[in-house]
């Protein structure tokens, strides 16, 4: 009898790659502020000292390690509010598939390409189609409306563009770092890895 051994790496689960993990940051009212990838960084700005960058690790849906400390996501939010600290992402989720999908540009051939809603503000949203958009319709800014159940829905497209410069998301108050992280390929690193 011949025994065959197969090494399974720590990221393998049942012989296949495990799914990606994302860390949710909330305020003390449990409203989602942002998500970062497992291993992503946040900046904590304290009222009485220098800002600090912390690497965050996914523990489970409701727990995360921020630096060397483990927190329930609401406990972290409450502690930051108690001391008057603010926190923001330094790393963003790059996979468009993470973001909600919407079909904005229907054609005679069907619903059109899937647009991923990358960022929203009270009245407006920013969306991007990674594949299949018609000329001049890769990016768009759309108006949002509240439906009968109190959820936001896409109302109408306000502006289309093929490039970020012309559509100027920053002029609408959108997070340009997040938009660039999702819509543009990362630059090749030439220096040492961190």
C-alpha positions in Angstrom: 0.0 0.0 0.0 1.3 3.4 -1.0 0.6 6.4 1.2 0.4 9.8 -0.5 0.7 13.0 1.5 -0.6 16.3 0.4 0.3 19.6 2.1 -2.5 22.0 2.6 -1.5 25.6 3.2 -3.1 27.6 6.0 -5.2 29.6 3.5 -6.8 26.4 2.1 -10.1 25.2 3.5 -11.4 21.8 2.5 -8.9 21.7 -0.3 -9.9 25.1 -1.9 -9.0 28.7 -1.3 -10.9 30.2 1.6 -13.0 33.3 0.9 -11.6 36.8 1.4 -12.3 38.4 4.7 -13.3 42.0 5.3 -13.3 44.0 8.5 -16.3 46.3 9.2 -15.9 49.5 11.1 -19.0 51.1 12.7 -19.9 53.9 15.0 -21.5 53.3 18.4 -25.0 53.3 16.8 -23.9 50.2 14.7 -23.9 52.3 11.4 -21.3 51.0 9.0 -18.6 53.6 8.3 -16.3 51.6 6.1 -14.7 48.2 5.4 -11.1 47.3 4.9 -9.5 44.0 3.8 -8.0 41.6 6.4 -4.5 42.9 7.1 -5.5 46.5 6.0 -4.6 49.6 7.9 -6.5 52.4 9.6 -5.3 55.8 10.9 -6.5 56.8 14.4 -6.4 60.6 15.0 -6.3 61.3 18.7 -7.2 64.8 20.0 -4.2 65.0 22.3 -1.3 63.3 20.5 0.1 62.2 17.1 -2.0 60.1 14.7 -1.3 56.4 14.8 -1.5 53.8 12.0 -2.7 50.3 13.0 -2.8 47.0 11.1 -6.1 45.2 11.5 -6.8 41.5 11.4 -10.1 39.7 10.9 -11.2 37.5 13.9 -14.8 37.1 13.0 -17.7 39.1 11.7 -18.0 41.1 15.0 -14.4 41.1 16.3 -11.1 42.4 15.0 -7.6 42.9 16.2 -6.5 46.6 15.9 -2.7 46.6 16.4 -2.1 44.2 19.3 -5.6 44.6 20.9 -8.7 42.6 20.2 -12.1 44.4 20.1 -15.7 43.8 19.5 -16.4 46.2 16.6 -18.9 48.2 18.8 -16.5 48.3 21.7 -13.8 49.8 19.5 -16.3 52.5 18.2 -17.3 53.3 21.8 -13.7 53.6 23.0 -12.8 55.9 20.2 -15.8 58.1 20.8 -15.1 58.3 24.6 -11.6 59.6 24.0 -12.6 61.8 21.0 -10.5 59.9 18.4 -11.4 59.6 14.8 -10.5 56.6 12.6 -10.3 56.3 8.8 -9.2 53.6 6.3 -5.7 53.7 4.8 -6.3 50.6 2.7 -9.4 49.9 0.7 -11.1 46.8 -0.7 -9.9 46.7 -4.4 -12.3 44.0 -5.7 -15.3 45.6 -7.5 -17.3 42.5 -6.7 -17.4 43.6 -3.0 -19.5 46.6 -3.9 -23.2 46.5 -4.7 -24.1 46.0 -8.4 -26.6 47.9 -10.4 -27.6 47.9 -14.1 -27.7 51.6 -15.1 -27.3 51.5 -18.9 -29.9 49.3 -20.5 -29.6 48.6 -24.2 -31.7 46.7 -26.8 -29.5 43.7 -26.1 -30.3 43.5 -22.4 -29.6 45.1 -19.1 -26.2 46.5 -20.1 -23.0 46.1 -18.0 -23.0 45.8 -14.2 -22.0 49.0 -12.5 -20.5 48.7 -9.0 -21.5 51.4 -6.6 -18.2 52.4 -5.0 -19.1 55.4 -2.9 -22.2 57.3 -1.8 -23.1 60.5 -0.2 -26.5 61.6 1.1 -28.0 62.5 -2.3 -25.5 61.1 -4.9 -23.5 58.0 -5.6 -20.5 57.1 -7.8 -20.5 53.9 -9.9 -18.0 52.2 -12.2 -18.3 49.5 -14.8 -15.1 47.4 -15.0 -16.2 45.6 -18.2 -18.6 46.2 -21.1 -19.5 49.9 -20.7 -20.4 51.9 -23.8 -18.0 54.6 -24.9 -18.2 57.5 -22.5 -20.0 55.5 -19.9 -17.3 53.8 -17.7 -17.9 56.0 -14.7 -21.1 57.7 -13.6 -22.5 59.9 -10.9 -26.2 59.2 -10.1 -28.9 60.7 -7.9 -30.3 58.6 -5.1 -33.8 58.6 -3.8 -35.5 57.0 -0.8 -38.1 54.4 -1.5 -41.3 53.6 0.5 -39.4 51.2 2.8 -36.7 53.9 3.6 -33.9 52.3 1.5 -31.9 54.3 -1.0 -32.3 53.5 -4.7 -30.8 54.8 -7.9 -33.0 57.6 -9.3 -31.2 58.8 -12.4 -27.7 59.3 -13.9 -26.5 62.8 -13.6 -23.2 62.5 -15.4 -21.3 59.9 -17.5 -17.6 59.8 -18.3 -14.8 57.6 -19.6 -12.2 59.0 -17.2 -12.0 60.2 -13.6 -10.6 63.6 -14.5 -13.7 64.7 -16.5 -16.2 63.4 -14.0 -14.3 64.8 -11.0 -15.7 62.7 -8.1 -13.9 64.8 -5.5 -16.0 67.8 -6.5 -19.1 65.8 -5.4 -17.5 64.9 -2.1 -16.6 61.3 -2.9 -13.5 59.6 -1.5 -10.9 59.7 -4.3 -8.5 57.4 -2.5 -11.2 54.7 -2.3 -12.3 55.3 -5.9 -8.8 55.1 -7.3 -8.0 52.0 -5.3 -11.0 50.2 -6.9 -11.0 51.5 -10.4 -7.3 51.7 -11.2 -4.7 48.9 -11.3 -2.2 49.1 -8.5 1.3 50.4 -9.4 4.1 47.8 -9.4 6.2 48.1 -6.2 9.9 48.5 -6.8 11.0 48.8 -3.2 11.0 46.3 -0.4 7.6 44.8 0.8 6.2 46.1 4.1 
